[in-house]
Amino acid sequence: MFLVFGMPLALMYLSFPYPQETYVLVVVTSTVLVLSNGMYLAFFAPMMLMRMNQSMQKTPGSVLDWLNPTQSCHARKVVHWVIFPNYKEDLQVLEDSISSMARSSIAKTQICVLLAMELREAGSKEKAAGLKSKFASQFREMAACYHPPDLPNDPAGKSSNVAYAFRWLSDHVRMQDTSQIVLTISDADSDFHENYFDSLTKEWVNMDAARRSFTLWQAPIFHIKNYYRQPMLCAVGTMFTAMSELAVLADPNAIRFPYSTYSLSYDLADSVCGWDAEWIAEDWHMGIKCFLLTLGRTKVEPILVPTINYTPEEETWIGTVNARWIQAKRHALGFSDLAYFFMMLPLITAHLRAAGRGNEVWSLFVSGIPYIIRLVNTHVIIGVMTLYMVIAMILRCTMRWIMGDFREFSRLFQLASSLLTLSTGTSLIVALLVAINFQFVYKMVQSRLDPTRQSEWIFRTWPIHCVYCFVSFVSFSSVYCFGLAACVWIAAFKVLLQKSHHYEVAAKPTKERCLGATDI
């Protein structure tokens, strides 16, 4: 709450005795933030696109051909368990996701699927039985577990589902050699690239045992599968998220968190006692938990093939935008992981000092500062920056209308206008670069998208599609950012006033809707 509203309130208070100074501070800060974030996306995203393009040239099965005999022998011992949480998902969407796992060249010999069902969903056992009947022969093993609805301190949501599934899996593999088990947490609508598990296996065997036990793996996540049906406002979010994912994974010095669909060793998950049921942002929270409980040793490494999934979707344009709003409010509650971070530090400090390892406390704290900054940048800055812009607008109007030119405000406004022109020009260049880079993202995944019947000529022609993306970004990026800021404000109040949070489920795409939109 203080992080989001503290500084804006302080600036509003200072604006009474120091209106000019406050105005300059707000304008300069906002401009720097816009320029730096835009340049970051424009610089790093193309690097990741080039690396992905090289990786995707390999045919299924050829990824592992480059291993030496010893590594190949080691690779055949790796067992992948995919935890597949789902609740009231469209059956065809689930089947498409599972089919994408089956495309891997090692599916029948090394991939196991755990259907993490919810008992509170009527017909969940019948749904699991149908999926097992259809796909069991395509994998090494296929199992199902059923998350009870009445466990203590276990609110409904993906986190609690995954936490229960991991406990079930721990019992299931208790008598096996877990040192060669790799876990992958999948969203119910995640569409894996055919080389994902091969690439993950290659990364696994190329690491020594010590390093892999502190590593999580993340492929770029693109919310693009229903791209043709997304309103332009939602398409802005798709482009922005895609560029952000690419930039963070390309930047070797970036602080990365697992997101949506990710992988890690079973032993790492077991060493931190699995997932916590009560935290909504299961992916980022697990990344922070692993970082803290391994005393800062964990890293997130990229897998250079894209995973795609859907954005929330309703029957109407307004309904789809509202569904995306509901999802954004839930994502913003990742803000609460800041509280978890600072809550855990005293406990870890006490444990280390009791064990005679007090010198490691400062090392953990220093290495944790970038993680705190990343959390603030993601969950706080957009809310603060939007408030800064509101304050700047109010100050400008107040100084112009009430004070006139008493303190030569006109010269100040001229300088501010120059900064605004610089910011606007840079933003337009960034928007164009985002639109161009997104064409390469689109080309990479085009064959895996749901088809469309409406305005397909826009997407078939590269220049027209680029113009469409540019216009979308220019027209709706401000609205999209303001919506994200509003989600941050709401999350700040919820974290302050509520001990636990309700997992709001956004409208889910259905294959019936997808097919109903198709006539090509």
GUZA-6931 format. One record per residue (C-alpha): residue in one letter; x, y, z. Coordinates in nm, 4 decimals, padded with zeros to 6 digits. Example, Ala and Ser with C-alpha at 12.3 -4.5 7.8 and 13.67 -1.06 7.14 Angstrom:
2
(A, (01.2300, -00.4500, 00.7800))
(S, (01.3670, -00.1060, 00.7140))
//
This chain:
520
(M, (00.0000, 00.0000, 00.0000))
(F, (00.2804, 00.2390, 00.0956))
(L, (00.4821, 00.1457, -00.2135))
(V, (00.1933, 00.2230, -00.4478))
(F, (00.0405, 00.5300, -00.2846))
(G, (00.3118, 00.6574, -00.0464))
(M, (00.5299, 00.8530, -00.2897))
(P, (00.2375, 00.9987, -00.4923))
(L, (00.0774, 01.1215, -00.1697))
(A, (00.4078, 01.2715, -00.0570))
(L, (00.4446, 01.4514, -00.3903))
(M, (00.0895, 01.5837, -00.3672))
(Y, (00.1749, 01.7252, -00.0238))
(L, (00.4983, 01.8809, -00.1536))
(S, (00.3192, 02.0328, -00.4505))
(F, (00.1635, 02.3008, -00.2288))
(P, (00.4906, 02.4711, -00.1238))
(Y, (00.6954, 02.3512, -00.4240))
(P, (00.4684, 02.3199, -00.7298))
(Q, (00.7411, 02.3772, -00.9898))
(E, (00.9890, 02.1369, -00.8366))
(T, (00.7238, 01.8689, -00.7911))
(Y, (00.6036, 01.9112, -01.1482))
(V, (00.9579, 01.8769, -01.2872))
(L, (01.0250, 01.5668, -01.0740))
(V, (00.7031, 01.3974, -01.1849))
(V, (00.7495, 01.4767, -01.5555))
(V, (01.1168, 01.3753, -01.5661))
(T, (01.0559, 01.0523, -01.3724))
(S, (00.7633, 00.9510, -01.5945))
(T, (00.9621, 01.0266, -01.9106))
(V, (01.2650, 00.8275, -01.7944))
(L, (01.0509, 00.5277, -01.7032))
(V, (00.8715, 00.5288, -02.0398))
(L, (01.1958, 00.5675, -02.2365))
(S, (01.3932, 00.3070, -02.0421))
(N, (01.1224, 00.0408, -02.0581))
(G, (01.0632, 00.1012, -02.4278))
(M, (01.4326, 00.0852, -02.5129))
(Y, (01.4729, -00.2317, -02.3074))
(L, (01.2019, -00.4116, -02.5070))
(A, (01.3320, -00.2833, -02.8398))
(F, (01.6923, -00.3865, -02.7655))
(F, (01.6578, -00.7341, -02.6119))
(A, (01.3470, -00.8866, -02.7750))
(P, (01.5080, -00.9265, -03.1221))
(M, (01.8016, -01.1130, -02.9663))
(M, (01.5704, -01.3793, -02.8292))
(L, (01.3823, -01.4014, -03.1583))
(M, (01.7049, -01.4793, -03.3443))
(R, (01.8021, -01.7492, -03.0952))
(M, (01.4552, -01.9024, -03.1119))
(N, (01.4569, -01.9017, -03.4905))
(Q, (01.7764, -02.1075, -03.4910))
(S, (01.6405, -02.3503, -03.2336))
(M, (01.3110, -02.4020, -03.4170))
(Q, (01.4871, -02.5058, -03.7373))
(K, (01.5584, -02.8453, -03.5826))
(T, (01.3201, -03.1290, -03.6614))
(P, (01.1595, -03.3409, -03.3839))
(G, (01.4137, -03.5842, -03.2497))
(S, (01.7153, -03.4094, -03.4008))
(V, (01.7630, -03.1896, -03.0932))
(L, (01.9186, -03.4817, -02.9058))
(D, (02.1267, -03.6054, -03.1988))
(W, (02.4113, -03.3700, -03.1083))
(L, (02.4748, -03.5373, -02.7728))
(N, (02.7790, -03.7587, -02.7300))
(P, (02.7241, -04.1287, -02.6414))
(T, (02.7580, -04.0701, -02.2685))
(Q, (02.5121, -03.7814, -02.2754))
(S, (02.2709, -03.9797, -02.4931))
(C, (02.2713, -04.2609, -02.2398))
(H, (02.2059, -04.0088, -01.9632))
(A, (01.9292, -03.8427, -02.1658))
(R, (01.7389, -04.1719, -02.1993))
(K, (01.7209, -04.1975, -01.8186))
(V, (01.5445, -03.8628, -01.7774))
(V, (01.1748, -03.8907, -01.6889))
(H, (00.9421, -03.5964, -01.7396))
(W, (00.6319, -03.5605, -01.5240))
(V, (00.3893, -03.2958, -01.6501))
(I, (00.1482, -03.1752, -01.3818))
(F, (-00.1619, -03.0659, -01.5693))
(P, (-00.4008, -02.8718, -01.3389))
(N, (-00.7441, -02.7976, -01.4800))
(Y, (-01.0919, -02.6988, -01.3655))
(K, (-01.4014, -02.6810, -01.5850))
(E, (-01.1888, -02.6513, -01.8961))
(D, (-01.3343, -02.7250, -02.2369))
(L, (-01.2605, -03.0888, -02.3212))
(Q, (-01.1316, -03.0119, -02.6695))
(V, (-00.8962, -02.7455, -02.5327))
(L, (-00.7562, -03.0030, -02.2879))
(E, (-00.7162, -03.2576, -02.5654))
(D, (-00.5289, -03.0066, -02.7815))
(S, (-00.2874, -02.9320, -02.4963))
(I, (-00.2215, -03.2974, -02.4230))
(S, (-00.1795, -03.3657, -02.7952))
(S, (00.0936, -03.1014, -02.8065))
(M, (00.2880, -03.2950, -02.5395))
(A, (00.2427, -03.6155, -02.7403))
(R, (00.4135, -03.4572, -03.0425))
(S, (00.7472, -03.4841, -02.8635))
(S, (00.9798, -03.7526, -02.9992))
(I, (01.0286, -03.8863, -02.6436))
(A, (00.6625, -03.8864, -02.5378))
(K, (00.6120, -04.2649, -02.5344))
(T, (00.9349, -04.3440, -02.3547))
(Q, (01.0033, -04.0546, -02.1172))
(I, (00.6984, -03.8300, -02.0629))
(C, (00.4395, -03.8960, -01.7918))
(V, (00.1248, -03.6865, -01.7511))
(L, (-00.0535, -03.6251, -01.4207))
(L, (-00.4064, -03.4935, -01.4682))
(A, (-00.4597, -03.2712, -01.1639))
(M, (-00.8387, -03.2722, -01.1424))
(E, (-01.0722, -03.0959, -00.8992))
(L, (-01.3286, -03.3030, -00.7102))
(R, (-01.5534, -02.9965, -00.6907))
(E, (-01.5944, -03.0145, -01.0687))
(A, (-01.8895, -03.2367, -01.1504))
(G, (-01.7863, -03.5210, -01.3791))
(S, (-01.4118, -03.4732, -01.3218))
(K, (-01.3493, -03.8474, -01.2796))
(E, (-01.5327, -03.9250, -01.6010))
(K, (-01.3388, -03.6523, -01.7829))
(A, (-01.0068, -03.7899, -01.6555))
(A, (-01.1030, -04.1432, -01.7532))
(G, (-01.1886, -04.0279, -02.1056))
(L, (-00.8582, -03.8438, -02.1432))
(K, (-00.6611, -04.1416, -02.0148))
(S, (-00.8447, -04.3748, -02.2499))
(K, (-00.7604, -04.1528, -02.5473))
(F, (-00.4006, -04.0583, -02.4689))
(A, (-00.2501, -04.3142, -02.2291))
(S, (-00.0901, -04.5137, -02.5123))
(Q, (00.0961, -04.2035, -02.6321))
(F, (00.2913, -04.1513, -02.3081))
(R, (00.5131, -04.3487, -02.0773))
(E, (00.2516, -04.3135, -01.8047))
(M, (-00.0712, -04.1220, -01.7511))
(A, (-00.2302, -04.0799, -01.4096))
(A, (-00.4924, -03.8659, -01.2403))
(C, (-00.5372, -03.7210, -00.8916))
(Y, (-00.8396, -03.5421, -00.7479))
(H, (-00.7959, -03.2342, -00.5322))
(P, (-01.0514, -03.2398, -00.2455))
(P, (-01.2475, -02.9168, -00.1903))
(D, (-01.2449, -02.9153, 00.1903))
(L, (-00.8796, -02.9177, 00.2938))
(P, (-00.7749, -02.6634, 00.5621))
(N, (-00.5890, -02.3513, 00.4465))
(D, (-00.6426, -02.4629, 00.0903))
(P, (-00.8378, -02.2059, -00.1149))
(A, (-00.9511, -02.2949, -00.4650))
(G, (-00.7045, -02.2112, -00.7414))
(K, (-00.4104, -02.3342, -00.9460))
(S, (-00.1692, -02.3093, -00.6502))
(S, (-00.3698, -02.5415, -00.4275))
(N, (-00.4299, -02.7817, -00.7145))
(V, (-00.0589, -02.8041, -00.8004))
(A, (00.0356, -02.8315, -00.4310))
(Y, (-00.1955, -03.1303, -00.3873))
(A, (-00.0828, -03.2891, -00.7152))
(F, (00.2815, -03.2650, -00.6090))
(R, (00.2049, -03.4369, -00.2783))
(W, (00.0250, -03.7128, -00.4696))
(L, (00.3168, -03.7480, -00.7098))
(S, (00.5653, -03.7630, -00.4222))
(D, (00.3857, -04.0697, -00.2870))
(H, (00.3641, -04.2167, -00.6380))
(V, (00.7391, -04.1969, -00.7110))
(R, (00.8627, -04.2593, -00.3582))
(M, (01.0372, -04.5852, -00.4503))
(Q, (01.1941, -04.4459, -00.7692))
(D, (01.5203, -04.2631, -00.8378))
(T, (01.3945, -03.9044, -00.8272))
(S, (01.7304, -03.7537, -00.9259))
(Q, (01.6354, -03.7976, -01.2928))
(I, (01.2776, -03.6670, -01.2677))
(V, (01.1972, -03.3301, -01.4255))
(L, (00.8668, -03.1631, -01.3388))
(T, (00.6779, -02.9397, -01.5782))
(I, (00.3830, -02.7329, -01.4554))
(S, (00.1445, -02.6674, -01.7410))
(D, (-00.1572, -02.4440, -01.7807))
(A, (-00.4657, -02.6285, -01.9017))
(D, (-00.4515, -02.4510, -02.2388))
(S, (-00.0742, -02.4564, -02.2925))
(D, (00.0320, -02.5685, -02.6384))
(F, (00.3902, -02.6999, -02.6227))
(H, (00.6287, -02.6791, -02.9140))
(E, (00.7201, -03.0234, -03.0431))
(N, (01.0830, -02.9678, -02.9393))
(Y, (01.0115, -02.8431, -02.5870))
(F, (01.0785, -03.1656, -02.3972))
(D, (01.3681, -03.2622, -02.6233))
(S, (01.5270, -02.9205, -02.5619))
(L, (01.4603, -02.9487, -02.1900))
(T, (01.6244, -03.2930, -02.1833))
(K, (01.9266, -03.1559, -02.3674))
(E, (01.9606, -02.8671, -02.1206))
(W, (01.9298, -03.1164, -01.8346))
(V, (02.2093, -03.3470, -01.9483))
(N, (02.4379, -03.0575, -02.0383))
(M, (02.4314, -02.9416, -01.6747))
(D, (02.6095, -03.1038, -01.3850))
(A, (02.3932, -03.2416, -01.1057))
(A, (02.4662, -02.9545, -00.8676))
(R, (02.3644, -02.6861, -01.1148))
(R, (02.0476, -02.8551, -01.2408))
(S, (01.9235, -02.8976, -00.8847))
(F, (01.9083, -02.5175, -00.8597))
(T, (01.7660, -02.4419, -01.2046))
(L, (01.4171, -02.3715, -01.3352))
(W, (01.3474, -02.3595, -01.7096))
(Q, (01.1128, -02.1228, -01.8876))
(A, (01.0044, -02.1041, -02.2516))
(P, (00.8624, -01.7776, -02.3886))
(I, (00.4868, -01.7712, -02.3223))
(F, (00.2699, -01.6127, -02.5913))
(H, (-00.1008, -01.5564, -02.5173))
(I, (-00.1788, -01.5772, -02.8832))
(K, (-00.3721, -01.8939, -02.9646))
(N, (-00.7020, -01.7057, -03.0101))
(Y, (-00.5240, -01.3984, -03.1498))
(Y, (-00.7593, -01.3635, -03.4475))
(R, (-01.0551, -01.3153, -03.2151))
(Q, (-00.8890, -01.0770, -02.9701))
(P, (-01.0144, -00.7159, -02.9598))
(M, (-00.7437, -00.4633, -03.0401))
(L, (-00.7237, -00.3650, -02.6721))
(C, (-00.6469, -00.7254, -02.5736))
(A, (-00.4085, -00.7631, -02.8692))
(V, (-00.2003, -00.4816, -02.7167))
(G, (-00.1611, -00.6949, -02.4044))
(T, (-00.0645, -00.9951, -02.6178))
(M, (00.2075, -00.7961, -02.7957))
(F, (00.3360, -00.6280, -02.4808))
(T, (00.3551, -00.9548, -02.2844))
(A, (00.5275, -01.1317, -02.5733))
(M, (00.7935, -00.8607, -02.6034))
(S, (00.8447, -00.8512, -02.2265))
(E, (00.8885, -01.2285, -02.2111))
(L, (01.1408, -01.2224, -02.4946))
(A, (01.3385, -00.9319, -02.3507))
(V, (01.3682, -01.0778, -02.0012))
(L, (01.4724, -01.4194, -02.1307))
(A, (01.7280, -01.2620, -02.3661))
(D, (01.8846, -01.0320, -02.1067))
(P, (02.1600, -01.2345, -01.9348))
(N, (02.1475, -01.0075, -01.6310))
(A, (01.7691, -01.0037, -01.5920))
(I, (01.5944, -01.1333, -01.2831))
(R, (01.3615, -01.4036, -01.4120))
(F, (01.0635, -01.5755, -01.2554))
(P, (00.8873, -01.8894, -01.3764))
(Y, (00.5668, -01.7947, -01.5531))
(S, (00.2549, -01.9924, -01.6461))
(T, (00.4248, -02.3067, -01.7830))
(Y, (00.7718, -02.3959, -01.6567))
(S, (00.9982, -02.6835, -01.5518))
(L, (01.2251, -02.7718, -01.2600))
(S, (01.3833, -03.0792, -01.1058))
(Y, (01.1742, -03.2937, -00.8743))
(D, (01.4488, -03.2740, -00.6115))
(L, (01.4415, -02.8927, -00.6125))
(A, (01.0629, -02.8904, -00.5653))
(D, (01.0919, -03.1512, -00.2903))
(S, (01.3713, -02.9644, -00.1116))
(V, (01.1457, -02.6587, -00.0690))
(C, (00.8439, -02.8745, 00.0302))
(G, (00.6557, -02.8179, -00.2937))
(W, (00.4049, -02.5481, -00.3730))
(D, (00.2173, -02.3288, -00.1223))
(A, (-00.1594, -02.3579, -00.1590))
(E, (-00.2511, -02.0136, -00.0248))
(W, (-00.0606, -01.7930, -00.2697))
(I, (-00.2455, -01.7034, -00.5877))
(A, (00.0547, -01.6366, -00.8152))
(E, (00.1745, -01.9979, -00.8027))
(D, (00.4486, -01.9499, -01.0648))
(W, (00.6227, -01.6368, -00.9379))
(H, (00.5690, -01.7468, -00.5800))
(M, (00.7430, -02.0777, -00.6456))
(G, (01.0330, -01.8920, -00.8047))
(I, (01.0686, -01.6675, -00.5001))
(K, (01.0316, -01.9596, -00.2611))
(C, (01.3042, -02.1566, -00.4393))
(F, (01.5313, -01.8523, -00.4373))
(L, (01.4886, -01.7894, -00.0653))
(L, (01.5036, -02.1492, 00.0563))
(T, (01.8134, -02.2280, -00.1498))
(L, (01.9738, -01.9079, -00.0170))
(G, (01.9805, -01.7388, -00.3557))
(R, (02.1220, -02.0244, -00.5623))
(T, (01.8355, -02.0793, -00.8075))
(K, (01.8317, -01.9431, -01.1612))
(V, (01.5732, -01.9455, -01.4396))
(E, (01.7131, -02.0497, -01.7769))
(P, (01.5378, -02.0119, -02.1148))
(I, (01.4097, -02.2899, -02.3382))
(L, (01.4323, -02.1538, -02.6926))
(V, (01.0958, -02.2676, -02.8308))
(P, (00.7607, -02.0920, -02.7736))
(T, (00.4705, -02.2161, -02.5631))
(I, (00.1370, -02.0611, -02.6598))
(N, (-00.1982, -02.0395, -02.4883))
(Y, (-00.5243, -01.8467, -02.4895))
(T, (-00.6269, -01.5145, -02.3458))
(P, (-00.9644, -01.5144, -02.1657))
(E, (-01.2528, -01.4921, -02.4072))
(E, (-01.6270, -01.4307, -02.4054))
(E, (-01.8922, -01.4199, -02.6740))
(T, (-01.8839, -01.0406, -02.7126))
(W, (-01.6141, -00.7753, -02.7466))
(I, (-01.7091, -00.6204, -02.4104))
(G, (-01.7260, -00.9620, -02.2476))
(T, (-01.3770, -01.0517, -02.3675))
(V, (-01.2320, -00.7226, -02.2410))
(N, (-01.4024, -00.7802, -01.9042))
(A, (-01.2639, -01.1358, -01.8888))
(R, (-00.9144, -00.9989, -01.9522))
(W, (-00.9737, -00.7416, -01.6767))
(I, (-01.0635, -01.0194, -01.4312))
(Q, (-00.7465, -01.2074, -01.5206))
(A, (-00.5331, -00.8928, -01.4851))
(K, (-00.6739, -00.8283, -01.1361))
(R, (-00.5769, -01.1806, -01.0352))
(H, (-00.2261, -01.1435, -01.1794))
(A, (-00.1824, -00.8145, -00.9936))
(L, (-00.2229, -01.0004, -00.6649))
(G, (00.1291, -01.1286, -00.7252))
(F, (00.1977, -00.8021, -00.5416))
(S, (00.1487, -01.0084, -00.2240))
(D, (00.4761, -01.1920, -00.2891))
(L, (00.6570, -00.8821, -00.1655))
(A, (00.4972, -00.9503, 00.1722))
(Y, (00.6067, -01.3150, 00.1499))
(F, (00.9642, -01.2101, 00.0724))
(F, (00.9928, -00.9847, 00.3760))
(M, (00.8023, -01.2297, 00.5939))
(M, (01.0487, -01.5095, 00.5161))
(L, (01.3699, -01.3100, 00.5641))
(P, (01.3503, -01.2978, 00.9490))
(L, (01.2695, -01.6699, 00.9641))
(I, (01.5616, -01.7600, 00.7382))
(T, (01.7892, -01.5251, 00.9340))
(A, (01.6965, -01.6898, 01.2641))
(H, (01.7528, -02.0365, 01.1170))
(L, (02.0948, -01.9481, 00.9743))
(R, (02.2134, -01.7854, 01.2962))
(A, (02.0970, -02.0839, 01.4996))
(A, (02.2979, -02.3058, 01.2648))
(G, (02.6070, -02.0883, 01.2996))
(R, (02.5795, -01.9577, 00.9420))
(G, (02.4935, -01.5975, 01.0173))
(N, (02.7430, -01.4723, 00.7586))
(E, (02.5148, -01.6053, 00.4825))
(V, (02.2320, -01.3724, 00.5837))
(W, (02.3884, -01.0657, 00.4251))
(S, (02.4735, -01.2575, 00.1094))
(L, (02.1082, -01.3615, 00.0728))
(F, (01.9864, -01.0096, 00.1428))
(V, (02.2178, -00.8506, -00.1145))
(S, (02.1358, -01.1091, -00.3814))
(G, (01.7670, -01.0634, -00.3023))
(I, (01.7640, -00.6877, -00.3682))
(P, (01.7352, -00.7323, -00.7479))
(Y, (01.4381, -00.9656, -00.6896))
(I, (01.2681, -00.7009, -00.4794))
(I, (01.3347, -00.4443, -00.7515))
(R, (01.1883, -00.6762, -01.0160))
(L, (00.8751, -00.7324, -00.8076))
(V, (00.8379, -00.3580, -00.7567))
(N, (00.8957, -00.2866, -01.1266))
(T, (00.6305, -00.5383, -01.2272))
(H, (00.3638, -00.4867, -00.9642))
(V, (00.4178, -00.1308, -00.8436))
(I, (00.5785, 00.0944, -01.1041))
(I, (00.2893, 00.0881, -01.3515))
(G, (00.0530, 00.2010, -01.0745))
(V, (00.2880, 00.4707, -00.9467))
(M, (00.3781, 00.5968, -01.2947))
(T, (00.0113, 00.6376, -01.3845))
(L, (-00.0474, 00.8329, -01.0648))
(Y, (00.2526, 01.0508, -01.1515))
(M, (00.0968, 01.1344, -01.4861))
(V, (-00.2315, 01.2238, -01.3163))
(I, (-00.0459, 01.4445, -01.0668))
(A, (00.1450, 01.6151, -01.3497))
(M, (-00.1777, 01.6911, -01.5359))
(I, (-00.3446, 01.8304, -01.2224))
(L, (-00.0399, 02.0419, -01.1365))
(R, (-00.0163, 02.1807, -01.4888))
(C, (-00.3837, 02.2808, -01.4907))
(T, (-00.3620, 02.4280, -01.1418))
(M, (-00.0522, 02.6340, -01.2133))
(R, (-00.1891, 02.7577, -01.5458))
(W, (-00.5397, 02.8479, -01.4306))
(I, (-00.4861, 02.9620, -01.0716))
(M, (-00.1339, 03.1035, -01.0611))
(G, (-00.1126, 03.2370, -01.4152))
(D, (00.2472, 03.3197, -01.5030))
(F, (00.3332, 03.4394, -01.1541))
(R, (00.6470, 03.2242, -01.1366))
(E, (00.7183, 03.2044, -01.5103))
(F, (00.5384, 02.8761, -01.5483))
(S, (00.5265, 02.9209, -01.9252))
(R, (00.9008, 02.8519, -01.9554))
(L, (00.8600, 02.5435, -01.7391))
(F, (00.5752, 02.4212, -01.9588))
(Q, (00.7896, 02.4697, -02.2702))
(L, (01.0624, 02.2491, -02.1245))
(A, (00.8015, 01.9937, -02.0188))
(S, (00.6557, 01.9977, -02.3688))
(S, (01.0006, 01.9196, -02.5094))
(L, (01.0249, 01.6188, -02.2794))
(L, (00.6742, 01.5145, -02.3771))
(T, (00.7653, 01.5400, -02.7455))
(L, (01.0763, 01.3272, -02.6855))
(S, (00.8734, 01.0712, -02.4929))
(T, (00.5989, 01.0605, -02.7554))
(G, (00.8449, 01.0264, -03.0422))
(T, (01.0339, 00.7492, -02.8674))
(S, (00.7079, 00.5733, -02.7821))
(L, (00.6040, 00.5785, -03.1476))
(I, (00.9391, 00.4311, -03.2514))
(V, (00.9066, 00.1621, -02.9848))
(A, (00.5499, 00.0907, -03.0997))
(L, (00.6749, 00.0436, -03.4548))
(L, (00.9577, -00.1863, -03.3409))
(V, (00.7129, -00.3870, -03.1298))
(A, (00.4805, -00.4204, -03.4303))
(I, (00.7683, -00.5381, -03.6517))
(N, (00.9086, -00.7828, -03.3961))
(F, (00.5626, -00.9208, -03.3330))
(Q, (00.5450, -01.0218, -03.6994))
(F, (00.8286, -01.2667, -03.6324))
(V, (00.6473, -01.3998, -03.3248))
(Y, (00.3342, -01.4433, -03.5342))
(K, (00.5269, -01.6229, -03.8083))
(M, (00.6752, -01.8659, -03.5567))
(V, (00.3390, -01.9773, -03.4184))
(Q, (00.0987, -01.9065, -03.7056))
(S, (00.0367, -02.2734, -03.7839))
(R, (-00.0659, -02.3403, -03.4217))
(L, (-00.3280, -02.0627, -03.3925))
(D, (-00.7019, -02.1145, -03.4026))
(P, (-00.8250, -02.0258, -03.7528))
(T, (-01.0427, -01.7254, -03.8296))
(R, (-01.3058, -01.6211, -04.0790))
(Q, (-01.3144, -01.2457, -04.0140))
(S, (-01.0652, -01.0041, -04.1687))
(E, (-00.8123, -01.2782, -04.2355))
(W, (-00.6638, -01.0635, -04.5138))
(I, (-00.5266, -00.8319, -04.2445))
(F, (-00.3139, -01.1113, -04.1008))
(R, (-00.2119, -01.2737, -04.4286))
(T, (-00.0301, -00.9663, -04.5583))
(W, (00.2835, -00.8721, -04.3633))
(P, (00.2737, -00.4907, -04.4164))
(I, (-00.0994, -00.4666, -04.3419))
(H, (-00.0654, -00.6827, -04.0325))
(C, (00.2253, -00.4670, -03.9153))
(V, (00.0143, -00.1523, -03.9604))
(Y, (-00.2698, -00.3217, -03.7705))
(C, (-00.0367, -00.3977, -03.4788))
(F, (00.1085, -00.0464, -03.4825))
(V, (-00.2356, 00.1175, -03.4852))
(S, (-00.3526, -00.1125, -03.2060))
(F, (-00.0517, -00.0227, -02.9937))
(V, (-00.0774, 00.3518, -03.0547))
(S, (-00.4544, 00.3617, -03.0054))
(F, (-00.4941, 00.1397, -02.7003))
(S, (-00.1629, 00.1142, -02.5159))
(S, (-00.2548, 00.4050, -02.2859))
(V, (-00.5906, 00.2462, -02.2043))
(Y, (-00.4235, -00.0895, -02.1458))
(C, (-00.1600, 00.0619, -01.9141))
(F, (-00.4242, 00.2532, -01.7196))
(G, (-00.6176, -00.0729, -01.6762))
(L, (-00.3059, -00.2452, -01.5423))
(A, (-00.2485, 00.0468, -01.3063))
(A, (-00.6050, 00.0184, -01.1767))
(C, (-00.5440, -00.3521, -01.1125))
(V, (-00.2332, -00.2614, -00.9102))
(W, (-00.4315, -00.0105, -00.7023))
(I, (-00.7007, -00.2687, -00.6298))
(A, (-00.4393, -00.5320, -00.5424))
(A, (-00.2683, -00.2923, -00.2994))
(F, (-00.5927, -00.2433, -00.1080))
(K, (-00.6663, -00.6168, -00.1081))
(V, (-00.3216, -00.7053, 00.0251))
(L, (-00.3647, -00.4488, 00.3037))
(L, (-00.7182, -00.5465, 00.4031))
(Q, (-00.7429, -00.9198, 00.3330))
(K, (-00.5503, -01.2165, 00.4708))
(S, (-00.6397, -01.4419, 00.1782))
(H, (-00.7635, -01.3754, -00.1722))
(H, (-01.0324, -01.5311, -00.3864))
(Y, (-00.9096, -01.6899, -00.7090))
(E, (-01.1205, -01.5186, -00.9758))
(V, (-01.1634, -01.7405, -01.2793))
(A, (-01.1857, -01.5510, -01.6082))
(A, (-01.4054, -01.6770, -01.8920))
(K, (-01.2349, -01.9666, -02.0666))
(P, (-01.2196, -02.0175, -02.4437))
(T, (-01.4116, -02.3141, -02.5791))
(K, (-01.3387, -02.5092, -02.8930))
(E, (-01.7050, -02.4759, -02.9905))
(R, (-01.6617, -02.0995, -03.0029))
(C, (-01.3383, -02.1408, -03.1987))
(L, (-01.5000, -02.3657, -03.4577))
(G, (-01.8056, -02.1423, -03.4748))
(A, (-01.5817, -01.8565, -03.5855))
(T, (-01.4314, -02.0549, -03.8712))
(D, (-01.5368, -02.0898, -04.2301))
(I, (-01.2016, -02.1113, -04.4063))
//
